[in-house]
Amino acid sequence: MSSMTSNDLYGQFREVLCTSGRERQRDPVMGEFDPMNMILRLRWDIGALASVGPEAIANARLTDWRTLFARYDPAKEYMTFLPDAFPDEISADLLHSLPLIVASPGTMNEPKAYAAYFHEMLHWWQHVGTTSGLLYGLAIPAVCQQNYEHIRAAVRQARPLRKPLYRYSMVRAGSHAADLEMNVNTAVNNWFDVEIGAFLLSSPERAAKLQAKPAVLFFDCLGHSIEMLLTYTVGNLAACLDDRRRPVLPDTRGWDAGFNSLRDKGEPGFQHGEPLRLPPFGMQKIQEGQAHLLELQYLHLVSDGRLSWRDFHKDGLLGDEYMQALVYFCEATGLEFPSRPTGGEANLFLILCDISLNPSAGYPDEMVNYRGLLFEISPGIRFLQGCEILGHQHDLCRRLCGEVRPLDGGAYDKVSQAICSVMGVKTPRETARTIVELAARMPSVAALKKDFTGSCKFEPNSAGSMPIRYTFLKHLLLMEDKSMHPEIFCWPAWHFALLGRKSRESFDSAKMLLRRHAPPFVSYGMKSPVRYTPQDGADPAGLERVVAAYFKWMVIYDLYTQLIARDGKFCFNYAWLDSTKDQEWYRGWAAKNFSDLIGCDIGAIETW
């Protein structure tokens, strides 16, 4: 019987790939990354692997793995042995080097576990290592920070105060004092503007949700939501980091005139009530497509090519959630579906993902083209534009497929510049360099690095901006390395899985990079407490202060969101932080933090 080619197989499951719900997805309980709280959660068996030590795993024999996985059932959420059989403290050194481990012949349970970590770690890199990820992650913290005064004022003025405020704004409109109405409406409208703007960039395919209340009542237009998202996130970054007398970051205070002129001229995208023109998918699907393909590349490489598309299809790893972007890329460009996960088409797709996720308009670059902002800032539109360019320039497209070998910095620059020059945008490497250059001109950056290294004794008066400043520091540190080695962040599976096998020097170098840019907060097991990730030179007590301060504010942001937009009573389900504490403890802790900030007993806020 003749062997089936990859494109024959692709034809067989092509219809399944684009039919949501008909293809089993990757086991979601293996791990997950929460971009709002920056927590990477891993299943217990992955944590158990990490407990045996880096040298033991690097030199593991097949019999060692079979003993460890003797009772492993990949269909179940947890391993069948008790997690108490392993140390509470997971080896951080190993955890950060998991993707470098070479698979033992004949068994693939352990590299699949590492691949799950690799996939979720890549989501962390997407969060702080791309401009779209940074702005999306800072959206709610920024709008909460900027609107506290309006909430405080509303609390003082309203008798009684009821949640959610959006209903208060509707029901009581015109029946209360003008200043109270102004404070409530400002807080509510700003929150929905930013939330909807982030949502439309991330998941435009779900825009039908905007037809449900309360979003439809507070949605103006696409342009206004994107304007507010950028204004609040970039403006809040500047407020936390910049000298407003000599600003280094783009100055958002001058943006209103440019955007208002588009509204006055009737520019499409900036008119209330007009039909939404959105790409078929956005940042979320591109991120999943990028991370999942890299996960499959890792498995393909560490198995010496034994794991193929057919195996991944059989294991249910080719669902629509993860493959839609790659399928669209192949169809729009006219390229064949890659014969293997590491084919030239796949590596070209990964470059386009990197380009799509790193717009520079408004951050880090000044706002120049207001009219073209909706095209420049949207990851989904950037991805479609790149596909269209490659689809219309077949010679360029096929030449670039060949030029992504070897996967080094020269190939990255050559291919990314060829695409970006036609698109009229910066390459991700150029954007990273701009961020590094801007940061070098900001006096606050030296203090910022000091705040979160060593003893981590950040100033109390900066506590309100702590999550924003901390996230930006992680963003800057990754961008510093990305500006020098963009190829490693574009094709990490190749560099970690393959180069790590060739020399101890490459292994140690890649391990150092993973350690430097590891997710800061981890949880080993779905019910295990959130822990800090050890950092070189940092005092453990200082890292505990970072965790305490960061998640105090994450809970405040959640309560703020409930106050603005969630019906019913306040919910205090924060056991995901530490399941050893009960809901009553969290109720008291969260309510005190919120009340100290807002100036109101949270228990006195009524519901509609």
MARMIGU-297154 format. One line per field, with one value per residue (C-alpha): residue in one letter; x, y, z. Coordinates in nm, 3 decimals. Example, Ala and Ser with C-alpha at 12.3 -4.5 7.8 and 13.67 -1.06 7.14 Angstrom:
BEGIN
residuo = (A, S) $
px = (1.230, 1.367) $
py = (-0.450, -0.106) $
pz = (0.780, 0.714) $
//
This chain:
BEGIN
residuo = (M, S, S, M, T, S, N, D, L, Y, G, Q, F, R, E, V, L, C, T, S, G, R, E, R, Q, R, D, P, V, M, G, E, F, D, P, M, N, M, I, L, R, L, R, W, D, I, G, A, L, A, S, V, G, P, E, A, I, A, N, A, R, L, T, D, W, R, T, L, F, A, R, Y, D, P, A, K, E, Y, M, T, F, L, P, D, A, F, P, D, E, I, S, A, D, L, L, H, S, L, P, L, I, V, A, S, P, G, T, M, N, E, P, K, A, Y, A, A, Y, F, H, E, M, L, H, W, W, Q, H, V, G, T, T, S, G, L, L, Y, G, L, A, I, P, A, V, C, Q, Q, N, Y, E, H, I, R, A, A, V, R, Q, A, R, P, L, R, K, P, L, Y, R, Y, S, M, V, R, A, G, S, H, A, A, D, L, E, M, N, V, N, T, A, V, N, N, W, F, D, V, E, I, G, A, F, L, L, S, S, P, E, R, A, A, K, L, Q, A, K, P, A, V, L, F, F, D, C, L, G, H, S, I, E, M, L, L, T, Y, T, V, G, N, L, A, A, C, L, D, D, R, R, R, P, V, L, P, D, T, R, G, W, D, A, G, F, N, S, L, R, D, K, G, E, P, G, F, Q, H, G, E, P, L, R, L, P, P, F, G, M, Q, K, I, Q, E, G, Q, A, H, L, L, E, L, Q, Y, L, H, L, V, S, D, G, R, L, S, W, R, D, F, H, K, D, G, L, L, G, D, E, Y, M, Q, A, L, V, Y, F, C, E, A, T, G, L, E, F, P, S, R, P, T, G, G, E, A, N, L, F, L, I, L, C, D, I, S, L, N, P, S, A, G, Y, P, D, E, M, V, N, Y, R, G, L, L, F, E, I, S, P, G, I, R, F, L, Q, G, C, E, I, L, G, H, Q, H, D, L, C, R, R, L, C, G, E, V, R, P, L, D, G, G, A, Y, D, K, V, S, Q, A, I, C, S, V, M, G, V, K, T, P, R, E, T, A, R, T, I, V, E, L, A, A, R, M, P, S, V, A, A, L, K, K, D, F, T, G, S, C, K, F, E, P, N, S, A, G, S, M, P, I, R, Y, T, F, L, K, H, L, L, L, M, E, D, K, S, M, H, P, E, I, F, C, W, P, A, W, H, F, A, L, L, G, R, K, S, R, E, S, F, D, S, A, K, M, L, L, R, R, H, A, P, P, F, V, S, Y, G, M, K, S, P, V, R, Y, T, P, Q, D, G, A, D, P, A, G, L, E, R, V, V, A, A, Y, F, K, W, M, V, I, Y, D, L, Y, T, Q, L, I, A, R, D, G, K, F, C, F, N, Y, A, W, L, D, S, T, K, D, Q, E, W, Y, R, G, W, A, A, K, N, F, S, D, L, I, G, C, D, I, G, A, I, E, T, W) $
px = (0.000, 0.141, 0.206, -0.026, 0.131, 0.088, -0.142, -0.361, -0.397, -0.458, -0.740, -0.898, -0.922, -0.938, -1.312, -1.274, -1.009, -1.244, -1.551, -1.548, -1.626, -1.573, -1.207, -1.084, -0.860, -0.530, -0.596, -0.673, -0.584, -0.218, -0.157, -0.286, -0.162, -0.377, -0.263, -0.448, -0.295, 0.025, -0.008, 0.121, -0.057, 0.079, -0.074, 0.074, 0.246, 0.446, 0.546, 0.637, 0.874, 1.041, 1.112, 1.369, 1.641, 1.793, 2.089, 1.876, 1.635, 1.906, 2.070, 1.753, 1.736, 1.423, 1.380, 1.379, 1.092, 0.895, 0.925, 0.814, 0.519, 0.422, 0.085, 0.044, -0.290, -0.283, -0.663, -0.700, -0.652, -0.387, -0.138, -0.268, 0.005, -0.036, 0.142, 0.260, 0.513, 0.709, 0.874, 0.664, 0.931, 0.965, 1.313, 1.307, 1.628, 1.470, 1.132, 1.294, 1.484, 1.203, 1.180, 1.548, 1.503, 1.563, 1.304, 1.404, 1.346, 1.024, 0.822, 0.664, 0.478, 0.751, 0.823, 0.448, 0.447, 0.737, 0.560, 0.261, 0.491, 0.656, 0.317, 0.206, 0.545, 0.516, 0.187, 0.382, 0.631, 0.343, 0.204, 0.520, 0.724, 0.484, 0.337, -0.019, 0.015, 0.142, -0.136, -0.404, -0.276, -0.258, -0.603, -0.808, -0.535, -0.493, -0.861, -0.907, -0.613, -0.732, -1.090, -1.047, -1.122, -1.453, -1.550, -1.448, -1.654, -1.957, -1.935, -1.941, -2.231, -2.467, -2.722, -2.765, -2.491, -2.585, -2.396, -2.343, -2.291, -2.396, -2.753, -2.737, -2.632, -2.930, -3.205, -3.119, -3.018, -3.136, -3.271, -2.958, -2.709, -2.504, -2.171, -2.282, -2.412, -2.084, -1.871, -2.081, -2.111, -1.741, -1.632, -1.881, -1.821, -1.443, -1.445, -1.663, -1.467, -1.138, -1.281, -1.454, -1.146, -0.930, -1.198, -1.228, -0.852, -0.830, -1.142, -1.323, -1.490, -1.697, -1.817, -2.177, -2.147, -2.159, -2.527, -2.594, -2.653, -2.482, -2.206, -2.436, -2.560, -2.211, -2.042, -1.982, -1.772, -1.464, -1.236, -1.338, -1.283, -0.935, -0.853, -0.951, -0.763, -0.442, -0.495, -0.545, -0.273, -0.001, -0.109, -0.099, 0.244, 0.366, 0.210, 0.384, 0.723, 0.771, 0.863, 0.560, 0.762, 1.003, 0.804, 0.982, 0.681, 0.421, 0.221, -0.145, -0.263, -0.248, -0.439, -0.795, -0.775, -0.653, -0.925, -1.201, -1.119, -1.182, -1.521, -1.607, -1.513, -1.731, -1.432, -1.538, -1.471, -1.529, -1.906, -2.159, -2.397, -2.209, -2.158, -1.843, -1.578, -1.359, -1.110, -1.225, -0.997, -0.759, -0.481, -0.609, -0.624, -0.285, -0.132, -0.281, -0.172, 0.182, 0.220, 0.061, 0.267, 0.582, 0.466, 0.420, 0.757, 0.916, 0.753, 0.850, 1.212, 1.269, 1.116, 1.365, 1.075, 0.878, 0.582, 0.409, 0.089, -0.084, 0.011, -0.099, -0.429, -0.483, -0.411, -0.662, -0.398, -0.520, -0.840, -0.972, -0.876, -0.510, -0.495, -0.727, -0.453, -0.216, -0.494, -0.591, -0.225, -0.183, -0.506, -0.452, -0.090, -0.143, 0.131, 0.096, 0.025, 0.374, 0.477, 0.611, 0.571, 0.921, 0.876, 0.958, 0.590, 0.548, 0.852, 0.733, 0.396, 0.573, 0.748, 0.413, 0.266, 0.554, 0.496, 0.120, 0.153, 0.396, 0.235, 0.424, 0.165, 0.098, 0.345, 0.638, 0.614, 0.437, 0.086, 0.118, -0.140, -0.468, -0.668, -0.472, -0.463, -0.733, -0.527, -0.190, -0.290, -0.506, -0.311, -0.587, -0.577, -0.196, -0.202, -0.455, -0.255, 0.064, -0.117, -0.261, 0.082, 0.239, -0.057, -0.027, 0.352, 0.399, 0.765, 0.841, 0.634, 0.807, 1.150, 1.096, 0.999, 1.343, 1.519, 1.401, 1.688, 1.903, 1.686, 1.932, 1.929, 2.026, 1.733, 1.496, 1.605, 1.596, 1.247, 1.085, 1.222, 1.094, 0.740, 0.736, 0.875, 0.576, 0.335, 0.493, 0.553, 0.849, 0.989, 0.949, 1.324, 1.311, 1.016, 1.206, 1.506, 1.286, 1.148, 1.498, 1.614, 1.316, 1.372, 1.738, 1.621, 1.382, 1.541, 1.275, 1.388, 1.699, 1.482, 1.230, 1.493, 1.614, 1.260, 1.211, 1.554, 1.745, 1.531, 1.229, 1.159, 0.955, 0.830, 0.493, 0.366, 0.413, 0.199, -0.098, 0.111, 0.305, 0.142, 0.185, 0.547, 0.629, 0.472, 0.658, 0.988, 0.930, 0.837, 1.153, 1.385, 1.245, 1.260, 1.628, 1.705, 1.461, 1.633, 1.955, 1.818, 1.476, 1.526, 1.524, 1.190, 1.045, 1.163, 1.230, 1.143, 1.424, 1.680, 1.592, 1.510, 1.768, 2.060, 2.034, 2.118, 2.434, 2.642, 2.642, 2.723, 2.406, 2.209, 2.334, 2.284, 1.924, 1.855, 1.980, 1.743, 1.449, 1.536, 1.563, 1.223, 1.029, 0.672, 0.697, 0.401, 0.336, 0.100, 0.174, -0.165, -0.502, -0.559, -0.206, -0.120, 0.037, 0.413, 0.681, 0.942, 1.290, 1.507, 1.885, 2.004, 1.656, 1.566, 1.284, 1.115, 1.128, 0.968, 0.694, 0.631, 0.599, 0.343, 0.144, 0.136, 0.066, -0.227, -0.372, -0.416, -0.541, -0.822, -0.897, -0.921, -1.160, -1.382, -1.373, -1.491, -1.771, -1.876, -1.893, -2.035, -2.131, -2.487, -2.561, -2.365, -1.990, -1.817, -1.507, -1.398, -1.022, -0.926, -0.723, -0.462, -0.439, -0.700, -0.598, -0.792, -1.171, -1.408, -1.480, -1.113, -1.097, -1.415, -1.263, -0.923, -1.056, -1.328, -1.077, -0.835, -1.116, -1.275, -0.940, -0.900, -1.254, -1.345, -1.662, -1.762, -1.812, -2.086, -2.290, -2.309, -2.654, -2.760, -3.038) $
py = (0.000, 0.338, 0.582, 0.877, 1.219, 1.495, 1.686, 1.378, 1.358, 1.730, 1.688, 1.420, 1.631, 1.976, 1.997, 1.889, 2.151, 2.437, 2.295, 2.403, 2.127, 1.832, 1.773, 1.687, 1.960, 1.923, 1.808, 2.140, 2.017, 1.956, 2.324, 2.674, 3.033, 3.314, 3.641, 3.863, 3.709, 3.589, 3.243, 2.932, 2.625, 2.277, 1.938, 1.741, 1.482, 1.751, 1.892, 1.541, 1.506, 1.828, 1.699, 1.438, 1.692, 1.828, 1.594, 1.286, 1.382, 1.490, 1.146, 0.941, 0.590, 0.437, 0.212, 0.519, 0.672, 0.349, 0.324, 0.681, 0.647, 0.292, 0.411, 0.713, 0.742, 1.036, 1.024, 1.126, 1.469, 1.360, 1.078, 0.784, 0.813, 1.063, 1.396, 1.365, 1.113, 1.401, 1.702, 2.012, 2.233, 2.169, 2.204, 2.549, 2.479, 2.184, 2.346, 2.623, 2.377, 2.133, 2.200, 2.110, 1.753, 1.484, 1.209, 0.857, 0.615, 0.421, 0.639, 0.982, 1.047, 1.263, 1.484, 1.537, 1.664, 1.896, 2.010, 2.114, 2.331, 2.463, 2.559, 2.749, 2.914, 3.045, 3.212, 3.397, 3.508, 3.624, 3.818, 4.016, 3.962, 4.122, 4.470, 4.342, 4.104, 4.380, 4.625, 4.357, 4.246, 4.602, 4.707, 4.641, 4.744, 5.070, 5.163, 5.070, 5.285, 5.581, 5.567, 5.524, 5.889, 5.868, 5.558, 5.719, 6.024, 5.816, 5.624, 5.949, 6.092, 5.797, 5.700, 5.409, 5.276, 4.965, 4.731, 4.689, 5.054, 5.018, 4.948, 5.238, 5.459, 5.346, 5.333, 5.653, 5.856, 6.213, 6.163, 6.246, 6.530, 6.612, 6.544, 6.199, 6.118, 6.235, 6.017, 5.704, 5.744, 5.820, 5.512, 5.284, 5.411, 5.408, 5.052, 4.923, 5.114, 4.956, 4.611, 4.600, 4.735, 4.460, 4.201, 4.305, 4.286, 3.950, 3.765, 3.951, 3.627, 3.650, 4.005, 3.887, 3.903, 4.280, 4.247, 4.133, 4.378, 4.564, 4.581, 4.696, 4.986, 5.128, 5.044, 5.347, 5.227, 5.023, 5.325, 5.479, 5.152, 5.103, 5.468, 5.433, 5.105, 5.263, 5.590, 5.423, 5.158, 5.381, 5.680, 5.473, 5.333, 5.690, 5.794, 5.505, 5.532, 5.857, 6.215, 6.399, 6.718, 6.539, 6.239, 5.949, 5.729, 5.854, 6.138, 6.036, 6.381, 6.503, 6.217, 6.346, 6.598, 6.338, 6.087, 6.351, 6.467, 6.114, 6.108, 6.451, 6.344, 6.032, 5.799, 5.430, 5.261, 5.580, 5.619, 5.512, 5.239, 5.139, 4.769, 4.620, 4.519, 4.267, 3.994, 3.631, 3.586, 3.793, 3.784, 3.484, 3.245, 3.366, 3.310, 2.962, 2.876, 2.994, 2.823, 2.498, 2.464, 2.523, 2.254, 2.012, 2.111, 2.031, 1.686, 1.618, 1.716, 1.531, 1.215, 1.232, 1.288, 0.983, 1.190, 1.323, 1.503, 1.166, 1.094, 1.440, 1.399, 1.060, 1.211, 1.493, 1.767, 1.932, 2.101, 2.424, 2.631, 2.559, 2.511, 2.771, 3.030, 2.783, 2.647, 3.001, 3.084, 2.788, 2.857, 3.234, 3.209, 2.909, 2.717, 2.344, 2.230, 2.163, 1.800, 1.802, 2.042, 2.182, 2.246, 2.580, 2.673, 2.622, 2.836, 3.112, 3.102, 3.152, 3.464, 3.606, 3.534, 3.729, 4.021, 4.017, 4.025, 4.320, 4.640, 4.958, 5.235, 5.424, 5.206, 5.224, 5.463, 5.796, 5.808, 5.932, 5.763, 5.797, 5.689, 5.366, 5.279, 5.011, 4.826, 4.880, 4.785, 4.478, 4.146, 3.979, 4.237, 4.236, 3.858, 3.874, 4.149, 3.941, 3.638, 3.849, 3.990, 3.645, 3.507, 3.771, 3.747, 3.375, 3.401, 3.596, 3.355, 3.042, 3.203, 3.301, 2.943, 2.835, 3.119, 3.026, 2.777, 2.776, 2.914, 3.181, 3.558, 3.621, 3.421, 3.589, 3.938, 3.861, 3.709, 3.949, 4.252, 4.122, 4.090, 4.404, 4.627, 4.541, 4.581, 4.917, 4.825, 4.766, 4.421, 4.278, 4.312, 4.682, 4.728, 4.554, 4.779, 5.088, 4.976, 4.916, 5.257, 5.435, 5.261, 5.366, 5.730, 5.685, 5.763, 5.554, 5.228, 5.196, 5.238, 4.994, 4.722, 4.789, 4.763, 4.409, 4.255, 4.168, 4.244, 4.359, 4.646, 4.865, 5.197, 5.181, 5.490, 5.308, 5.012, 5.117, 5.105, 4.797, 4.543, 4.776, 4.856, 4.490, 4.374, 4.641, 4.533, 4.174, 4.309, 4.519, 4.238, 4.005, 4.274, 4.330, 3.968, 3.962, 4.261, 4.055, 3.706, 3.732, 3.395, 3.212, 3.367, 3.300, 2.936, 2.827, 2.460, 2.428, 2.611, 2.441, 2.086, 2.046, 2.264, 2.139, 1.792, 1.899, 2.056, 2.120, 2.483, 2.525, 2.343, 2.575, 2.887, 2.799, 2.698, 3.038, 3.212, 3.005, 3.078, 3.451, 3.467, 3.208, 3.291, 3.461, 3.285, 2.911, 2.655, 2.283, 2.117, 2.280, 2.317, 2.406, 2.755, 3.011, 3.031, 3.269, 3.144, 3.172, 3.440, 3.462, 3.704, 3.769, 3.733, 3.475, 3.704, 3.983, 3.759, 3.678, 4.053, 4.072, 3.790, 3.944, 4.292, 4.173, 3.951, 4.199, 4.429, 4.153, 4.088, 4.461, 4.478, 4.184, 4.346, 4.670, 4.478, 4.320, 4.662, 4.803, 4.522, 4.202, 4.143, 4.000, 4.005, 4.028, 3.694, 3.609, 3.284, 3.336, 2.987, 2.960, 3.166, 2.918, 2.649, 2.611, 2.929, 2.922, 3.166, 3.355, 3.433, 3.562, 3.761, 3.948, 3.997, 4.111, 4.332, 4.512, 4.579, 4.707, 4.917, 5.073, 5.184, 5.294, 5.436, 5.231, 4.916, 4.664, 4.500, 4.820, 4.817, 4.693, 4.505, 4.577) $
pz = (0.000, -0.095, 0.188, 0.225, 0.177, 0.432, 0.197, 0.145, 0.521, 0.534, 0.284, 0.502, 0.813, 0.651, 0.707, 1.067, 1.136, 1.056, 1.228, 1.588, 1.835, 1.600, 1.679, 2.027, 2.165, 2.351, 2.707, 2.880, 3.228, 3.136, 3.188, 3.130, 3.137, 3.271, 3.106, 3.352, 3.663, 3.490, 3.648, 3.475, 3.609, 3.552, 3.616, 3.905, 3.691, 3.515, 3.851, 3.963, 3.671, 3.772, 4.121, 4.019, 3.933, 3.612, 3.579, 3.643, 3.368, 3.125, 3.162, 3.209, 3.073, 2.926, 3.231, 3.457, 3.263, 3.257, 3.635, 3.686, 3.448, 3.543, 3.668, 3.441, 3.263, 3.016, 2.990, 3.353, 3.502, 3.753, 3.785, 3.984, 4.247, 4.529, 4.482, 4.844, 4.718, 4.569, 4.734, 4.783, 4.633, 4.261, 4.118, 3.960, 3.770, 3.595, 3.543, 3.342, 3.122, 3.049, 2.673, 2.638, 2.749, 2.486, 2.460, 2.554, 2.264, 2.278, 2.514, 2.465, 2.791, 2.943, 2.639, 2.602, 2.958, 2.878, 2.564, 2.776, 2.987, 2.671, 2.521, 2.832, 2.879, 2.522, 2.621, 2.889, 2.626, 2.407, 2.702, 2.787, 2.470, 2.221, 2.208, 2.156, 2.452, 2.679, 2.591, 2.620, 2.960, 3.095, 2.972, 3.287, 3.537, 3.344, 3.329, 3.695, 3.801, 3.596, 3.724, 4.098, 4.167, 3.980, 4.182, 4.511, 4.426, 4.328, 4.657, 4.854, 4.655, 4.602, 4.867, 4.839, 4.613, 4.419, 4.193, 3.907, 3.831, 3.469, 3.589, 3.832, 3.543, 3.332, 3.593, 3.771, 3.465, 3.501, 3.853, 4.050, 4.077, 3.771, 3.939, 4.054, 3.708, 3.557, 3.788, 3.740, 3.364, 3.323, 3.518, 3.341, 2.987, 3.023, 3.156, 2.872, 2.608, 2.713, 2.780, 2.440, 2.260, 2.406, 2.328, 1.962, 1.907, 2.082, 1.965, 1.684, 1.575, 1.893, 1.827, 1.831, 2.210, 2.174, 2.092, 2.449, 2.729, 2.880, 2.618, 2.336, 2.550, 2.603, 2.273, 2.056, 1.762, 1.686, 1.644, 1.976, 2.166, 2.016, 2.082, 2.448, 2.486, 2.358, 2.542, 2.879, 2.853, 2.706, 2.914, 3.232, 3.144, 3.102, 3.433, 3.611, 3.440, 3.251, 3.331, 3.194, 3.156, 2.920, 2.801, 2.636, 2.567, 2.316, 2.472, 2.463, 2.566, 2.209, 2.051, 2.093, 1.809, 1.558, 1.644, 1.665, 1.313, 1.182, 1.352, 1.214, 0.862, 0.879, 0.851, 0.845, 1.176, 1.373, 1.336, 1.596, 1.483, 1.167, 1.085, 1.231, 0.978, 1.156, 1.062, 1.101, 1.402, 1.609, 1.864, 2.061, 1.764, 1.637, 1.979, 2.005, 1.651, 1.719, 2.059, 1.946, 1.629, 1.835, 2.077, 1.788, 1.643, 1.977, 1.990, 1.628, 1.692, 2.018, 1.868, 1.578, 1.341, 1.453, 1.568, 1.255, 1.158, 1.147, 1.510, 1.621, 1.439, 1.604, 1.947, 1.890, 1.874, 1.553, 1.665, 1.518, 1.821, 1.751, 1.375, 1.224, 1.173, 1.005, 0.783, 0.679, 0.611, 0.376, 0.188, 0.155, 0.040, -0.187, -0.008, 0.048, 0.399, 0.543, 0.500, 0.855, 1.150, 1.092, 0.720, 0.558, 0.531, 0.906, 0.989, 0.755, 0.931, 1.266, 1.136, 1.022, 1.367, 1.523, 1.285, 1.348, 1.726, 1.734, 1.603, 1.692, 1.628, 1.951, 2.138, 2.117, 1.819, 1.816, 1.673, 1.315, 1.095, 1.286, 0.983, 0.942, 1.312, 1.295, 1.033, 1.198, 1.553, 1.487, 1.500, 1.295, 1.017, 1.014, 0.976, 0.692, 0.520, 0.540, 0.396, 0.114, 0.025, 0.016, -0.176, -0.449, -0.472, -0.525, -0.620, -0.302, -0.094, -0.218, -0.205, 0.158, 0.245, 0.132, 0.309, 0.658, 0.670, 0.870, 1.148, 1.254, 1.297, 0.938, 0.804, 1.049, 0.943, 0.572, 0.576, 0.825, 0.643, 0.308, 0.448, 0.663, 0.387, 0.168, 0.462, 0.549, 0.915, 1.144, 1.196, 1.549, 1.598, 1.509, 1.746, 2.028, 1.966, 1.983, 2.321, 2.455, 2.329, 2.486, 2.818, 2.818, 2.813, 3.107, 3.447, 3.623, 3.461, 3.679, 3.988, 3.843, 3.804, 4.158, 4.294, 4.166, 4.212, 4.525, 4.829, 4.619, 4.858, 4.625, 4.756, 4.938, 4.756, 4.426, 4.535, 4.323, 4.008, 4.116, 3.877, 3.580, 3.661, 3.729, 3.403, 3.207, 3.363, 3.250, 2.906, 2.884, 2.995, 2.731, 2.463, 2.545, 2.460, 2.169, 2.009, 2.004, 1.932, 1.766, 1.594, 1.930, 2.027, 1.681, 1.651, 2.012, 1.956, 1.703, 1.917, 2.244, 2.134, 1.859, 1.959, 2.317, 2.188, 2.008, 2.284, 2.656, 2.582, 2.377, 2.646, 2.922, 2.708, 2.626, 2.986, 3.103, 2.860, 2.982, 3.343, 3.281, 3.114, 3.310, 3.416, 3.758, 3.922, 3.901, 4.050, 4.042, 4.039, 3.985, 4.361, 4.467, 4.592, 4.362, 4.417, 4.303, 4.059, 4.216, 4.059, 4.062, 4.328, 4.468, 4.835, 4.876, 5.128, 4.871, 4.610, 4.858, 4.889, 4.511, 4.510, 4.797, 4.642, 4.289, 4.375, 4.619, 4.321, 4.092, 4.341, 4.364, 3.984, 3.989, 4.252, 4.055, 3.748, 3.952, 4.079, 3.727, 3.517, 3.706, 3.825, 4.168, 4.491, 4.511, 4.462, 4.666, 4.500, 4.525, 4.640, 4.317, 4.506, 4.793, 4.850, 5.217, 5.295, 5.291, 5.124, 5.447, 5.486, 5.128, 5.181, 5.474, 5.311, 4.973, 5.119, 5.344, 5.057, 4.837, 5.110, 5.205, 4.844, 4.762, 5.104, 5.140, 5.326, 5.048, 5.252, 5.237, 4.856, 4.757, 4.444, 4.196) $
//
